[in-house]
């Protein structure tokens, strides 16, 4: 009869030989499963069970694994979703986002933005644009003795450079810098010599320039729906005929985006 010691020894040899011929999948919970991997795609692992090779192939999503260990001892991180699974740098697909800014409706503007987030998902370039849907020259006058009244933007554009340093599940913190250019229309009342003021207002346009530092949060609600809220503080300059001002700038927006 075979002794107990020999049975244990043979079992250990069988297990070690099995491990030498199999790959290992380690799940997010830490469970180790010996398998025979037949294929690795950008999204899943296709494999067989070592003792049931006659069964159909099994599929497991890579995002359910923490590590893949091959029978030769090499390993990869399943989060590296490049075509070559041995790559040690993850290059996820770049994202394009089209934003609509409903908060601008309160300022009589229709506003959109286009953002392209580069492959490493760290840096994005956003181009905002808005245009007024109200005639800037039909606003209610505010007095005949003012030098300028009723400043109203006709359009706005610019460029934002955003950085995404942290990932918080479906939430991402965003910070960056923004440069903004806008044109505004206004009435002004020229001051003539003496005590005489022209009571019929003149209409002119001016330019707005600002620089802000943005901070905010982006939430990916669904696969394609994104909500982004940002607050920006900085400085601004506005120039127009008979009008010049410089001061602090505050931006606060909520954007709804579609990503693809």
C-alpha positions, 0 to 999 in steps of 0.5 A: 500500500502507498503510505500517507507520506507518499500520497502527500508528496505525489499530491504536491508534485501534481499541484506544482506540475499543474501550476507550471502548466497553467496561468493564474487569474487573480480577482479583485477580491484576491482569489487565485484561479489556475486557468489556461489562457487562450486569448487576451483582448483589450477588454477580456480574458478568454480561458479554459479550466485546466481539468475541464479543457473539453468545456466551452471557452470561458470569458472574464472581463479584465476590469474584474481582475487585479493581476494576470500571471502567466505560466512562465512567471511573468505578469501583467496588470489587466488595467493596461488596456493596450492591444499588447497586454505586456505593455506597462503603460496604459493608453486608454482611448482619448475622449471628446466631450461636447458641453452645453451650458444651461446656466448661460441661459440666465445671461441670455446666451446659448453656450457650448464647449468642445473639449479633447482629453488626451490619451493619458487622461491627464490633460484636456483642451477646452474651447468654449463659445457663446452667443447672445440671443437677445438684441444688445441694443434694446435693453432698458436705459438706465439714465440720461446722465451716465457715461455708459449703461447696459453692458451686454455681451454679444459673443464669448470665446477662449481656451481652457487648459485643464488638468485631471490629477485625481480620480475619485471613482466616477468623479474627477477633480479638474483644475486649469487655466482659462483665457477668455475673449468677449465682445460686448455692446453698450450705450454711452452718453458723451459728456460735452463741455459745460453742463450739457449732456447728450440725452440720446445715447450712442451705441458702441462695442468693446472688448473683454479680456480675462484670465482665470484659474479654474477648479471643479468636479466632473461626474460621469453619470452614464457612459456618455453623460457628463456633468461638470461644475467649475469655478474660476477666479482671476482678473479682467480688462474691458475696453471701449469708447469712453470706457475702460475698467480692470478688476477681478473676474469670477466665473461659475458654470455648470455644464452638461456634456456628451462624451464619445 
